[in-house]
Amino acid sequence: MRRQIMRWGALIVGIVAFAASYVFAYEASRGPTELVYWDPHRAFSGYTFVKPQRVSGVYLIDMAGQVVQYFPELNDAYLQEDGTVFGSIGTRTFVVMDWDGKKLWEYTEQREDYQPHHDFQRIYNAELDDYTVLYIANASLSHDEAITLGADPGFADSYDGAEMDTVVEVDSNGTVVWEWRFRDHLIQDVDSSKANYVGEGKTIQDYPHRLNINYGAVSPDYQHSNAINYNPKNGHLAISANRTHEIYIINHDGTFVAGNPEESHRLAASEAGDFLYRFGNPANYGQGEYPYYAKKNWMLQEYSGHKQIGGNHDIQWIEDGLPGAGNLLLFNNGLTVPRGQGDSDPQSEFLELNPYLDANGVDTGRYVNPPEAGYTDVMPGTKISQGPRATRLFSRQILSMYHTTDGFNSHHGSAVQRFPNGNTLVQLARVGRMVEVTPAGDVVWEYVNPVTWSGQIVKTLITSNPDHQNSYNGWSPLRWAPDYPGLAGKDLSPKGPITEFHGSAVAPAGGESAEQPEEERYD
């Protein structure tokens, strides 16, 4: 006999930095999937993509959690203004489909030593007067190449298998027209015979516009870039790098030459392609301290140093017409960033920041290196100090942050989107939750992904059971307003929640079918 689905348990009160008010977040190891809560009066109405991770199939749902369209081949999807859907199939192929899933355009990265991963974006390239596709790819390095780039030979016996990220742009004909590589913007202080040596009398801290190839422990995946966002107003491109715990802004338009890919590659590799701005972990370039943990000495508190983000994801500029337009919005998983006050556990949050602010809070109209803007121990949006000893420091460029309790946490991935009414939709990738919050910190819509990693579709989720873990592909935008041009004339009639849409307890296309425990099956 089926057990009754248990409702989620205790509500946790948390501090919300937007307004120093309180927010209630659900907290349980077992709870219902799909729509958990909806306040139709305060939530921003629209249609939202549910993009499960590890199995194919993307769902578009209405506010009640009803499926209105399903794209079984896609791993990720973005609705375009012309009504088409841009997305990915597997890890190497990008497509444009019509509403019914017919492929209108397709491109596959064929280079064996290039592996597309994580984020991609379709942009309008004004120089070409056409749409292009930007995507992140890992490019392989040999041991000799790594050493030539200044990698410390004392760090590793072999660098074979290492990879450095590249951002690739292809046009509508599938031609690579621009490519920006981290390997072209490195600095090092190990080998003076290399071209990228810091130079006599200089140190790494003199080069905030370049990445120290020996910034930390050796990893085969140097940057693990996980998100990109193009700003058509200034022609700049923002990159989120999980491994370095930083975001970078580079000049796309200023290094792009229409009709001349070779010159575009040369400019992107030159000083013109160096970082215009970076944020998150200034210790990487010698202008800040790393976090400090004192678990073996109870008399000392954990210290965040000058690190602002850890495991960051989904960087973006807030678009015109939205509250905070022109500012940067990003999700911080909080890895290795102590909360402060002696608590070393990571805490997820999302941040809005203005990269133009100086130490006096003046918008200079130009990028300001965060260490020059300075830090405070007062959490943005509040008057709460971190205590007699500043256990957590906040950049003065952070305008606001949503910071609650353990109920708002994700180990990886995640996405964030700002709405016209000021609300923000957050996708907590690891736990498969989407939460919409108001500027005051009130939760007005919450949804839990019912598709698990193993391809099961469940009405009740046991988060402590690895077989029942669910997750999202985490990039925005996620929701489109009912009057969005791409939805005009489309059949948006509800077809049932995901747990009923397929008609049986099997995985969507691309996943493995799996029998569910008796208490988890649905009619």
Protein Blocks (a to p, Z undefined) as FASTA:
>chain_A
ZZdddddddddddddfklopacdddddfbdcehjfbdcfklmccdddddddehiaciddd
dfkopafbdcfkbmbdcddfkopacddehjlbccdddfkopafbdcddfbfkbccehjad
ddddfklopacddddddddddfklmmmnopafklpmbfghiacdddddddfkopafbdcd
fklmcccfkbmmbmkbgbghiafklmmmbccfklbccdfblnopabdcddfknopacddd
fklopacdddfklmccehilklmmmmmmmmklmcfbdchiamlnopaccddddfkbmkbc
cdekjafbghiahiadddehiahihiacdddehpaiafbjhiabdcdddddddfkbcfko
paehiacdfklnopcfbdghiacdebjbdfbccdfkbmbdcddbfklccfbgciddddfk
opacdddfknopacdddfkopafbdcddfbdfkopacfbdcfklmklpccddddddfbdc
fklmklgopacbdebjfklmnopacddehiacddddfklpcZZ
